[in-house]
Amino acid sequence: MSNPAIQTAVTFMAQNNLLARCEKINKKNSNPLIIVSIWKIKKHI
């Protein structure tokens, strides 16, 4: 994993996966905390 491009792609995919999971949870219960954390994650991408 020494290739920075591959590492970036993997990190990006992991973040997107996390986002998708958060949004799924979010639909079940609209906890403001979860909404804020999703917004924060989105800002970092």
NUTORLUM-338009 format. One record per atom (N, C-alpha, C, CB): atom name; residue in one letter; y, x, z negated; residue number from 1. Coordinates in steps of 0.02 Angstrom, whole numbers, plus 32768, in hexadecimal, padded with zeros to 4 digits. Glycine has a CB too. Layout:
! NUTORLUM-338009
<pakol><atomo>CA</atomo><residuo>A</residuo><c2>Y</c2><c1>X</c1><c3>Z</c3><num>NUM</num></pakol>
...
//
This chain:
! NUTORLUM-338009
<pakol><atomo>N</atomo><residuo>M</residuo><c2>7FC4</c2><c1>8029</c1><c3>8000</c3><num>1</num></pakol>
<pakol><atomo>CA</atomo><residuo>M</residuo><c2>8000</c2><c1>8000</c1><c3>8000</c3><num>1</num></pakol>
<pakol><atomo>C</atomo><residuo>M</residuo><c2>803F</c2><c1>802B</c1><c3>8000</c3><num>1</num></pakol>
<pakol><atomo>CB</atomo><residuo>M</residuo><c2>8000</c2><c1>7FD1</c1><c3>7FC4</c3><num>1</num></pakol>
<pakol><atomo>N</atomo><residuo>S</residuo><c2>803D</c2><c1>8064</c1><c3>8020</c3><num>2</num></pakol>
<pakol><atomo>CA</atomo><residuo>S</residuo><c2>8077</c2><c1>8090</c1><c3>8020</c3><num>2</num></pakol>
<pakol><atomo>C</atomo><residuo>S</residuo><c2>80AB</c2><c1>807C</c1><c3>8054</c3><num>2</num></pakol>
<pakol><atomo>CB</atomo><residuo>S</residuo><c2>8062</c2><c1>80D9</c1><c3>802C</c3><num>2</num></pakol>
<pakol><atomo>N</atomo><residuo>N</residuo><c2>8097</c2><c1>804F</c1><c3>8081</c3><num>3</num></pakol>
<pakol><atomo>CA</atomo><residuo>N</residuo><c2>80C5</c2><c1>8038</c1><c3>80B5</c3><num>3</num></pakol>
<pakol><atomo>C</atomo><residuo>N</residuo><c2>80F6</c2><c1>8005</c1><c3>8098</c3><num>3</num></pakol>
<pakol><atomo>CB</atomo><residuo>N</residuo><c2>809E</c2><c1>8019</c1><c3>80F1</c3><num>3</num></pakol>
<pakol><atomo>N</atomo><residuo>P</residuo><c2>8138</c2><c1>8016</c1><c3>8096</c3><num>4</num></pakol>
<pakol><atomo>CA</atomo><residuo>P</residuo><c2>8169</c2><c1>7FEA</c1><c3>8078</c3><num>4</num></pakol>
<pakol><atomo>C</atomo><residuo>P</residuo><c2>816E</c2><c1>7FA6</c1><c3>809B</c3><num>4</num></pakol>
<pakol><atomo>CB</atomo><residuo>P</residuo><c2>81AD</c2><c1>800B</c1><c3>8079</c3><num>4</num></pakol>
<pakol><atomo>N</atomo><residuo>A</residuo><c2>8164</c2><c1>7FA5</c1><c3>80DD</c3><num>5</num></pakol>
<pakol><atomo>CA</atomo><residuo>A</residuo><c2>8168</c2><c1>7F67</c1><c3>8102</c3><num>5</num></pakol>
<pakol><atomo>C</atomo><residuo>A</residuo><c2>8131</c2><c1>7F37</c1><c3>80ED</c3><num>5</num></pakol>
<pakol><atomo>CB</atomo><residuo>A</residuo><c2>8163</c2><c1>7F74</c1><c3>814E</c3><num>5</num></pakol>
<pakol><atomo>N</atomo><residuo>I</residuo><c2>80F4</c2><c1>7F52</c1><c3>80E4</c3><num>6</num></pakol>
<pakol><atomo>CA</atomo><residuo>I</residuo><c2>80BC</c2><c1>7F29</c1><c3>80CE</c3><num>6</num></pakol>
<pakol><atomo>C</atomo><residuo>I</residuo><c2>80C9</c2><c1>7F10</c1><c3>8087</c3><num>6</num></pakol>
<pakol><atomo>CB</atomo><residuo>I</residuo><c2>8079</c2><c1>7F51</c1><c3>80D1</c3><num>6</num></pakol>
<pakol><atomo>N</atomo><residuo>Q</residuo><c2>80E2</c2><c1>7F3C</c1><c3>805D</c3><num>7</num></pakol>
<pakol><atomo>CA</atomo><residuo>Q</residuo><c2>80F0</c2><c1>7F29</c1><c3>8017</c3><num>7</num></pakol>
<pakol><atomo>C</atomo><residuo>Q</residuo><c2>8124</c2><c1>7EF1</c1><c3>8015</c3><num>7</num></pakol>
<pakol><atomo>CB</atomo><residuo>Q</residuo><c2>810A</c2><c1>7F66</c1><c3>7FF0</c3><num>7</num></pakol>
<pakol><atomo>N</atomo><residuo>T</residuo><c2>8157</c2><c1>7EF6</c1><c3>803E</c3><num>8</num></pakol>
<pakol><atomo>CA</atomo><residuo>T</residuo><c2>818B</c2><c1>7EC3</c1><c3>8040</c3><num>8</num></pakol>
<pakol><atomo>C</atomo><residuo>T</residuo><c2>816E</c2><c1>7E81</c1><c3>8056</c3><num>8</num></pakol>
<pakol><atomo>CB</atomo><residuo>T</residuo><c2>81C4</c2><c1>7ED8</c1><c3>806F</c3><num>8</num></pakol>
<pakol><atomo>N</atomo><residuo>A</residuo><c2>8144</c2><c1>7E83</c1><c3>808A</c3><num>9</num></pakol>
<pakol><atomo>CA</atomo><residuo>A</residuo><c2>8125</c2><c1>7E46</c1><c3>80A4</c3><num>9</num></pakol>
<pakol><atomo>C</atomo><residuo>A</residuo><c2>80F8</c2><c1>7E26</c1><c3>806F</c3><num>9</num></pakol>
<pakol><atomo>CB</atomo><residuo>A</residuo><c2>80FB</c2><c1>7E56</c1><c3>80E3</c3><num>9</num></pakol>
<pakol><atomo>N</atomo><residuo>V</residuo><c2>80D2</c2><c1>7E4E</c1><c3>804C</c3><num>10</num></pakol>
<pakol><atomo>CA</atomo><residuo>V</residuo><c2>80A5</c2><c1>7E35</c1><c3>8017</c3><num>10</num></pakol>
<pakol><atomo>C</atomo><residuo>V</residuo><c2>80CE</c2><c1>7E16</c1><c3>7FDF</c3><num>10</num></pakol>
<pakol><atomo>CB</atomo><residuo>V</residuo><c2>8078</c2><c1>7E6D</c1><c3>7FFC</c3><num>10</num></pakol>
<pakol><atomo>N</atomo><residuo>T</residuo><c2>8104</c2><c1>7E37</c1><c3>7FCB</c3><num>11</num></pakol>
<pakol><atomo>CA</atomo><residuo>T</residuo><c2>812F</c2><c1>7E1E</c1><c3>7F96</c3><num>11</num></pakol>
<pakol><atomo>C</atomo><residuo>T</residuo><c2>814E</c2><c1>7DDC</c1><c3>7FAB</c3><num>11</num></pakol>
<pakol><atomo>CB</atomo><residuo>T</residuo><c2>8167</c2><c1>7E50</c1><c3>7F85</c3><num>11</num></pakol>
<pakol><atomo>N</atomo><residuo>F</residuo><c2>8165</c2><c1>7DD9</c1><c3>7FE9</c3><num>12</num></pakol>
<pakol><atomo>CA</atomo><residuo>F</residuo><c2>8184</c2><c1>7D9C</c1><c3>8004</c3><num>12</num></pakol>
<pakol><atomo>C</atomo><residuo>F</residuo><c2>8152</c2><c1>7D62</c1><c3>8004</c3><num>12</num></pakol>
<pakol><atomo>CB</atomo><residuo>F</residuo><c2>819F</c2><c1>7DA8</c1><c3>804B</c3><num>12</num></pakol>
<pakol><atomo>N</atomo><residuo>M</residuo><c2>8115</c2><c1>7D71</c1><c3>801A</c3><num>13</num></pakol>
<pakol><atomo>CA</atomo><residuo>M</residuo><c2>80E0</c2><c1>7D3E</c1><c3>801B</c3><num>13</num></pakol>
<pakol><atomo>C</atomo><residuo>M</residuo><c2>80D0</c2><c1>7D26</c1><c3>7FD5</c3><num>13</num></pakol>
<pakol><atomo>CB</atomo><residuo>M</residuo><c2>80A1</c2><c1>7D5A</c1><c3>803E</c3><num>13</num></pakol>
<pakol><atomo>N</atomo><residuo>A</residuo><c2>80CE</c2><c1>7D54</c1><c3>7FA6</c3><num>14</num></pakol>
<pakol><atomo>CA</atomo><residuo>A</residuo><c2>80C0</c2><c1>7D43</c1><c3>7F60</c3><num>14</num></pakol>
<pakol><atomo>C</atomo><residuo>A</residuo><c2>80F7</c2><c1>7D16</c1><c3>7F44</c3><num>14</num></pakol>
<pakol><atomo>CB</atomo><residuo>A</residuo><c2>80B9</c2><c1>7D82</c1><c3>7F35</c3><num>14</num></pakol>
<pakol><atomo>N</atomo><residuo>Q</residuo><c2>8136</c2><c1>7D26</c1><c3>7F54</c3><num>15</num></pakol>
<pakol><atomo>CA</atomo><residuo>Q</residuo><c2>816F</c2><c1>7CFE</c1><c3>7F3D</c3><num>15</num></pakol>
<pakol><atomo>C</atomo><residuo>Q</residuo><c2>816C</c2><c1>7CB9</c1><c3>7F5B</c3><num>15</num></pakol>
<pakol><atomo>CB</atomo><residuo>Q</residuo><c2>81B1</c2><c1>7D21</c1><c3>7F4E</c3><num>15</num></pakol>
<pakol><atomo>N</atomo><residuo>N</residuo><c2>815C</c2><c1>7CB5</c1><c3>7F9B</c3><num>16</num></pakol>
<pakol><atomo>CA</atomo><residuo>N</residuo><c2>8158</c2><c1>7C74</c1><c3>7FBC</c3><num>16</num></pakol>
<pakol><atomo>C</atomo><residuo>N</residuo><c2>8120</c2><c1>7C4A</c1><c3>7F9E</c3><num>16</num></pakol>
<pakol><atomo>CB</atomo><residuo>N</residuo><c2>814B</c2><c1>7C7D</c1><c3>8007</c3><num>16</num></pakol>
<pakol><atomo>N</atomo><residuo>N</residuo><c2>80E8</c2><c1>7C6B</c1><c3>7F8E</c3><num>17</num></pakol>
<pakol><atomo>CA</atomo><residuo>N</residuo><c2>80B0</c2><c1>7C49</c1><c3>7F6E</c3><num>17</num></pakol>
<pakol><atomo>C</atomo><residuo>N</residuo><c2>80C3</c2><c1>7C2D</c1><c3>7F2A</c3><num>17</num></pakol>
<pakol><atomo>CB</atomo><residuo>N</residuo><c2>8074</c2><c1>7C79</c1><c3>7F68</c3><num>17</num></pakol>
<pakol><atomo>N</atomo><residuo>L</residuo><c2>80E8</c2><c1>7C56</c1><c3>7F04</c3><num>18</num></pakol>
<pakol><atomo>CA</atomo><residuo>L</residuo><c2>8100</c2><c1>7C42</c1><c3>7EC2</c3><num>18</num></pakol>
<pakol><atomo>C</atomo><residuo>L</residuo><c2>812F</c2><c1>7C06</c1><c3>7EC9</c3><num>18</num></pakol>
<pakol><atomo>CB</atomo><residuo>L</residuo><c2>8123</c2><c1>7C7C</c1><c3>7E9F</c3><num>18</num></pakol>
<pakol><atomo>N</atomo><residuo>L</residuo><c2>815B</c2><c1>7C09</c1><c3>7EFA</c3><num>19</num></pakol>
<pakol><atomo>CA</atomo><residuo>L</residuo><c2>818A</c2><c1>7BD3</c1><c3>7F07</c3><num>19</num></pakol>
<pakol><atomo>C</atomo><residuo>L</residuo><c2>8166</c2><c1>7B92</c1><c3>7F17</c3><num>19</num></pakol>
<pakol><atomo>CB</atomo><residuo>L</residuo><c2>81B9</c2><c1>7BE6</c1><c3>7F40</c3><num>19</num></pakol>
<pakol><atomo>N</atomo><residuo>A</residuo><c2>8133</c2><c1>7B97</c1><c3>7F42</c3><num>20</num></pakol>
<pakol><atomo>CA</atomo><residuo>A</residuo><c2>810D</c2><c1>7B5C</c1><c3>7F56</c3><num>20</num></pakol>
<pakol><atomo>C</atomo><residuo>A</residuo><c2>80EA</c2><c1>7B3D</c1><c3>7F1A</c3><num>20</num></pakol>
<pakol><atomo>CB</atomo><residuo>A</residuo><c2>80D9</c2><c1>7B6F</c1><c3>7F8C</c3><num>20</num></pakol>
<pakol><atomo>N</atomo><residuo>R</residuo><c2>80D0</c2><c1>7B68</c1><c3>7EEF</c3><num>21</num></pakol>
<pakol><atomo>CA</atomo><residuo>R</residuo><c2>80AE</c2><c1>7B50</c1><c3>7EB3</c3><num>21</num></pakol>
<pakol><atomo>C</atomo><residuo>R</residuo><c2>80E0</c2><c1>7B2E</c1><c3>7E84</c3><num>21</num></pakol>
<pakol><atomo>CB</atomo><residuo>R</residuo><c2>8089</c2><c1>7B89</c1><c3>7E8F</c3><num>21</num></pakol>
<pakol><atomo>N</atomo><residuo>C</residuo><c2>811A</c2><c1>7B4D</c1><c3>7E7B</c3><num>22</num></pakol>
<pakol><atomo>CA</atomo><residuo>C</residuo><c2>814E</c2><c1>7B31</c1><c3>7E50</c3><num>22</num></pakol>
<pakol><atomo>C</atomo><residuo>C</residuo><c2>8165</c2><c1>7AED</c1><c3>7E6A</c3><num>22</num></pakol>
<pakol><atomo>CB</atomo><residuo>C</residuo><c2>818A</c2><c1>7B61</c1><c3>7E4B</c3><num>22</num></pakol>
<pakol><atomo>N</atomo><residuo>E</residuo><c2>816D</c2><c1>7AE8</c1><c3>7EAC</c3><num>23</num></pakol>
<pakol><atomo>CA</atomo><residuo>E</residuo><c2>8184</c2><c1>7AAA</c1><c3>7EC9</c3><num>23</num></pakol>
<pakol><atomo>C</atomo><residuo>E</residuo><c2>8150</c2><c1>7A73</c1><c3>7EC2</c3><num>23</num></pakol>
<pakol><atomo>CB</atomo><residuo>E</residuo><c2>8196</c2><c1>7AB4</c1><c3>7F12</c3><num>23</num></pakol>
<pakol><atomo>N</atomo><residuo>K</residuo><c2>8110</c2><c1>7A85</c1><c3>7EC5</c3><num>24</num></pakol>
<pakol><atomo>CA</atomo><residuo>K</residuo><c2>80DB</c2><c1>7A54</c1><c3>7EBB</c3><num>24</num></pakol>
<pakol><atomo>C</atomo><residuo>K</residuo><c2>80DC</c2><c1>7A3A</c1><c3>7E74</c3><num>24</num></pakol>
<pakol><atomo>CB</atomo><residuo>K</residuo><c2>8095</c2><c1>7A74</c1><c3>7ECA</c3><num>24</num></pakol>
<pakol><atomo>N</atomo><residuo>I</residuo><c2>80E5</c2><c1>7A67</c1><c3>7E44</c3><num>25</num></pakol>
<pakol><atomo>CA</atomo><residuo>I</residuo><c2>80E9</c2><c1>7A54</c1><c3>7DFD</c3><num>25</num></pakol>
<pakol><atomo>C</atomo><residuo>I</residuo><c2>8127</c2><c1>7A28</c1><c3>7DF4</c3><num>25</num></pakol>
<pakol><atomo>CB</atomo><residuo>I</residuo><c2>80ED</c2><c1>7A93</c1><c3>7DCE</c3><num>25</num></pakol>
<pakol><atomo>N</atomo><residuo>N</residuo><c2>815C</c2><c1>7A3B</c1><c3>7E16</c3><num>26</num></pakol>
<pakol><atomo>CA</atomo><residuo>N</residuo><c2>819C</c2><c1>7A19</c1><c3>7E10</c3><num>26</num></pakol>
<pakol><atomo>C</atomo><residuo>N</residuo><c2>8198</c2><c1>79D0</c1><c3>7E25</c3><num>26</num></pakol>
<pakol><atomo>CB</atomo><residuo>N</residuo><c2>81D0</c2><c1>7A3D</c1><c3>7E3A</c3><num>26</num></pakol>
<pakol><atomo>N</atomo><residuo>K</residuo><c2>816F</c2><c1>79C2</c1><c3>7E58</c3><num>27</num></pakol>
<pakol><atomo>CA</atomo><residuo>K</residuo><c2>8168</c2><c1>797E</c1><c3>7E70</c3><num>27</num></pakol>
<pakol><atomo>C</atomo><residuo>K</residuo><c2>8145</c2><c1>7953</c1><c3>7E3B</c3><num>27</num></pakol>
<pakol><atomo>CB</atomo><residuo>K</residuo><c2>8140</c2><c1>797C</c1><c3>7EB2</c3><num>27</num></pakol>
<pakol><atomo>N</atomo><residuo>K</residuo><c2>8117</c2><c1>7973</c1><c3>7E16</c3><num>28</num></pakol>
<pakol><atomo>CA</atomo><residuo>K</residuo><c2>80F2</c2><c1>794F</c1><c3>7DE2</c3><num>28</num></pakol>
<pakol><atomo>C</atomo><residuo>K</residuo><c2>8120</c2><c1>793F</c1><c3>7DA7</c3><num>28</num></pakol>
<pakol><atomo>CB</atomo><residuo>K</residuo><c2>80B6</c2><c1>7978</c1><c3>7DCA</c3><num>28</num></pakol>
<pakol><atomo>N</atomo><residuo>N</residuo><c2>8145</c2><c1>7970</c1><c3>7D90</c3><num>29</num></pakol>
<pakol><atomo>CA</atomo><residuo>N</residuo><c2>8175</c2><c1>7963</c1><c3>7D5A</c3><num>29</num></pakol>
<pakol><atomo>C</atomo><residuo>N</residuo><c2>81B6</c2><c1>7988</c1><c3>7D69</c3><num>29</num></pakol>
<pakol><atomo>CB</atomo><residuo>N</residuo><c2>8158</c2><c1>7978</c1><c3>7D14</c3><num>29</num></pakol>
<pakol><atomo>N</atomo><residuo>S</residuo><c2>81EB</c2><c1>7963</c1><c3>7D6F</c3><num>30</num></pakol>
<pakol><atomo>CA</atomo><residuo>S</residuo><c2>822A</c2><c1>7982</c1><c3>7D82</c3><num>30</num></pakol>
<pakol><atomo>C</atomo><residuo>S</residuo><c2>824D</c2><c1>799D</c1><c3>7D44</c3><num>30</num></pakol>
<pakol><atomo>CB</atomo><residuo>S</residuo><c2>8258</c2><c1>794F</c1><c3>7DA6</c3><num>30</num></pakol>
<pakol><atomo>N</atomo><residuo>N</residuo><c2>8232</c2><c1>79D4</c1><c3>7D2B</c3><num>31</num></pakol>
<pakol><atomo>CA</atomo><residuo>N</residuo><c2>824F</c2><c1>79F6</c1><c3>7CF2</c3><num>31</num></pakol>
<pakol><atomo>C</atomo><residuo>N</residuo><c2>828A</c2><c1>7A20</c1><c3>7D0B</c3><num>31</num></pakol>
<pakol><atomo>CB</atomo><residuo>N</residuo><c2>8219</c2><c1>7A24</c1><c3>7CCE</c3><num>31</num></pakol>
<pakol><atomo>N</atomo><residuo>P</residuo><c2>82C6</c2><c1>7A15</c1><c3>7CEF</c3><num>32</num></pakol>
<pakol><atomo>CA</atomo><residuo>P</residuo><c2>8301</c2><c1>7A3B</c1><c3>7D05</c3><num>32</num></pakol>
<pakol><atomo>C</atomo><residuo>P</residuo><c2>82F8</c2><c1>7A86</c1><c3>7D02</c3><num>32</num></pakol>
<pakol><atomo>CB</atomo><residuo>P</residuo><c2>833D</c2><c1>7A27</c1><c3>7CDB</c3><num>32</num></pakol>
<pakol><atomo>N</atomo><residuo>L</residuo><c2>82D1</c2><c1>7A9C</c1><c3>7CD0</c3><num>33</num></pakol>
<pakol><atomo>CA</atomo><residuo>L</residuo><c2>82C4</c2><c1>7AE4</c1><c3>7CC9</c3><num>33</num></pakol>
<pakol><atomo>C</atomo><residuo>L</residuo><c2>82A0</c2><c1>7B00</c1><c3>7D06</c3><num>33</num></pakol>
<pakol><atomo>CB</atomo><residuo>L</residuo><c2>829B</c2><c1>7AF2</c1><c3>7C8A</c3><num>33</num></pakol>
<pakol><atomo>N</atomo><residuo>I</residuo><c2>826E</c2><c1>7ADA</c1><c3>7D1E</c3><num>34</num></pakol>
<pakol><atomo>CA</atomo><residuo>I</residuo><c2>8248</c2><c1>7AEF</c1><c3>7D59</c3><num>34</num></pakol>
<pakol><atomo>C</atomo><residuo>I</residuo><c2>8276</c2><c1>7AF1</c1><c3>7D96</c3><num>34</num></pakol>
<pakol><atomo>CB</atomo><residuo>I</residuo><c2>820B</c2><c1>7AC1</c1><c3>7D65</c3><num>34</num></pakol>
<pakol><atomo>N</atomo><residuo>I</residuo><c2>82A1</c2><c1>7ABE</c1><c3>7D9C</c3><num>35</num></pakol>
<pakol><atomo>CA</atomo><residuo>I</residuo><c2>82D0</c2><c1>7ABB</c1><c3>7DD4</c3><num>35</num></pakol>
<pakol><atomo>C</atomo><residuo>I</residuo><c2>82FD</c2><c1>7AF9</c1><c3>7DD4</c3><num>35</num></pakol>
<pakol><atomo>CB</atomo><residuo>I</residuo><c2>82FB</c2><c1>7A7A</c1><c3>7DD1</c3><num>35</num></pakol>
<pakol><atomo>N</atomo><residuo>V</residuo><c2>8316</c2><c1>7B0B</c1><c3>7D99</c3><num>36</num></pakol>
<pakol><atomo>CA</atomo><residuo>V</residuo><c2>8341</c2><c1>7B45</c1><c3>7D93</c3><num>36</num></pakol>
<pakol><atomo>C</atomo><residuo>V</residuo><c2>831C</c2><c1>7B85</c1><c3>7DA5</c3><num>36</num></pakol>
<pakol><atomo>CB</atomo><residuo>V</residuo><c2>835D</c2><c1>7B4B</c1><c3>7D4B</c3><num>36</num></pakol>
<pakol><atomo>N</atomo><residuo>S</residuo><c2>82DD</c2><c1>7B8B</c1><c3>7D8E</c3><num>37</num></pakol>
<pakol><atomo>CA</atomo><residuo>S</residuo><c2>82B7</c2><c1>7BC8</c1><c3>7D9E</c3><num>37</num></pakol>
<pakol><atomo>C</atomo><residuo>S</residuo><c2>82A8</c2><c1>7BCD</c1><c3>7DE8</c3><num>37</num></pakol>
<pakol><atomo>CB</atomo><residuo>S</residuo><c2>8276</c2><c1>7BC9</c1><c3>7D76</c3><num>37</num></pakol>
<pakol><atomo>N</atomo><residuo>I</residuo><c2>829B</c2><c1>7B94</c1><c3>7E09</c3><num>38</num></pakol>
<pakol><atomo>CA</atomo><residuo>I</residuo><c2>8290</c2><c1>7B95</c1><c3>7E51</c3><num>38</num></pakol>
<pakol><atomo>C</atomo><residuo>I</residuo><c2>82D0</c2><c1>7BAB</c1><c3>7E74</c3><num>38</num></pakol>
<pakol><atomo>CB</atomo><residuo>I</residuo><c2>827A</c2><c1>7B4F</c1><c3>7E6B</c3><num>38</num></pakol>
<pakol><atomo>N</atomo><residuo>W</residuo><c2>8309</c2><c1>7B92</c1><c3>7E5D</c3><num>39</num></pakol>
<pakol><atomo>CA</atomo><residuo>W</residuo><c2>8349</c2><c1>7BA3</c1><c3>7E7A</c3><num>39</num></pakol>
<pakol><atomo>C</atomo><residuo>W</residuo><c2>8356</c2><c1>7BEE</c1><c3>7E72</c3><num>39</num></pakol>
<pakol><atomo>CB</atomo><residuo>W</residuo><c2>8382</c2><c1>7B7A</c1><c3>7E5A</c3><num>39</num></pakol>
<pakol><atomo>N</atomo><residuo>K</residuo><c2>8345</c2><c1>7C09</c1><c3>7E38</c3><num>40</num></pakol>
<pakol><atomo>CA</atomo><residuo>K</residuo><c2>834E</c2><c1>7C51</c1><c3>7E2B</c3><num>40</num></pakol>
<pakol><atomo>C</atomo><residuo>K</residuo><c2>8321</c2><c1>7C7A</c1><c3>7E58</c3><num>40</num></pakol>
<pakol><atomo>CB</atomo><residuo>K</residuo><c2>833F</c2><c1>7C61</c1><c3>7DE1</c3><num>40</num></pakol>
<pakol><atomo>N</atomo><residuo>I</residuo><c2>82E2</c2><c1>7C65</c1><c3>7E60</c3><num>41</num></pakol>
<pakol><atomo>CA</atomo><residuo>I</residuo><c2>82B3</c2><c1>7C89</c1><c3>7E8B</c3><num>41</num></pakol>
<pakol><atomo>C</atomo><residuo>I</residuo><c2>82CD</c2><c1>7C89</c1><c3>7ED3</c3><num>41</num></pakol>
<pakol><atomo>CB</atomo><residuo>I</residuo><c2>826B</c2><c1>7C6A</c1><c3>7E87</c3><num>41</num></pakol>
<pakol><atomo>N</atomo><residuo>K</residuo><c2>82E4</c2><c1>7C4E</c1><c3>7EE9</c3><num>42</num></pakol>
<pakol><atomo>CA</atomo><residuo>K</residuo><c2>82FD</c2><c1>7C47</c1><c3>7F2E</c3><num>42</num></pakol>
<pakol><atomo>C</atomo><residuo>K</residuo><c2>8339</c2><c1>7C75</c1><c3>7F39</c3><num>42</num></pakol>
<pakol><atomo>CB</atomo><residuo>K</residuo><c2>8310</c2><c1>7BFF</c1><c3>7F3C</c3><num>42</num></pakol>
<pakol><atomo>N</atomo><residuo>K</residuo><c2>8363</c2><c1>7C7D</c1><c3>7F07</c3><num>43</num></pakol>
<pakol><atomo>CA</atomo><residuo>K</residuo><c2>839E</c2><c1>7CA8</c1><c3>7F0D</c3><num>43</num></pakol>
<pakol><atomo>C</atomo><residuo>K</residuo><c2>838A</c2><c1>7CF1</c1><c3>7F16</c3><num>43</num></pakol>
<pakol><atomo>CB</atomo><residuo>K</residuo><c2>83CB</c2><c1>7CA1</c1><c3>7ECF</c3><num>43</num></pakol>
<pakol><atomo>N</atomo><residuo>H</residuo><c2>8352</c2><c1>7D04</c1><c3>7EF8</c3><num>44</num></pakol>
<pakol><atomo>CA</atomo><residuo>H</residuo><c2>833C</c2><c1>7D4A</c1><c3>7EFC</c3><num>44</num></pakol>
<pakol><atomo>C</atomo><residuo>H</residuo><c2>831D</c2><c1>7D5D</c1><c3>7F3F</c3><num>44</num></pakol>
<pakol><atomo>CB</atomo><residuo>H</residuo><c2>8309</c2><c1>7D58</c1><c3>7EC5</c3><num>44</num></pakol>
<pakol><atomo>N</atomo><residuo>I</residuo><c2>8304</c2><c1>7D2C</c1><c3>7F63</c3><num>45</num></pakol>
<pakol><atomo>CA</atomo><residuo>I</residuo><c2>82E3</c2><c1>7D39</c1><c3>7FA3</c3><num>45</num></pakol>
<pakol><atomo>C</atomo><residuo>I</residuo><c2>8318</c2><c1>7D49</c1><c3>7FD7</c3><num>45</num></pakol>
<pakol><atomo>CB</atomo><residuo>I</residuo><c2>82B7</c2><c1>7CFD</c1><c3>7FB9</c3><num>45</num></pakol>
//
